[in-house]
Amino acid sequence: MNMLKKLRMEKEWSQQELANRSGVSQSHIHYLESGTKQPTLTILNKLASALDVPVVEFLSEGSNSVAKEVG
């Protein structure tokens, strides 16, 4: 389970709830959680703000993180 999904599930939010709170589409969240897409820094900032965590939280889980490479 990647960090995005873990943090979302800890809040007991659906992907749609996170989408509503972050301004990131539900489909994009799905792609991020499934590893199909990698987030930009803008997307990471939106998700971190909605989840009330620092961006670094997404980068701290190594190979299972949302953002394997940023930049």
C-alpha positions, 0 to 999 in steps of 0.5 A, a space after each residue: 500500500 503506498 503512502 497516499 492510500 495509507 494516509 487516506 485510509 487513516 482518515 477513512 476517506 474515499 478517493 472522492 472525498 480526498 478529491 473534493 478536499 484537495 482539488 485533485 480529480 478522483 481518477 488522478 488519485 486512483 492512478 497515483 495510488 495504483 502507481 500508474 502515474 507519478 505526481 508533480 510537486 503541485 499535486 503533492 502539495 494539494 494532497 498534503 494540504 488536504 491530508 494535513 501532512 507535510 509533503 515529505 511524508 509522501 517521500 519517506 516510505 522509499 519504493 512504496 511512496 507515492 513519489 518515487 522521483 520528483 523533479 
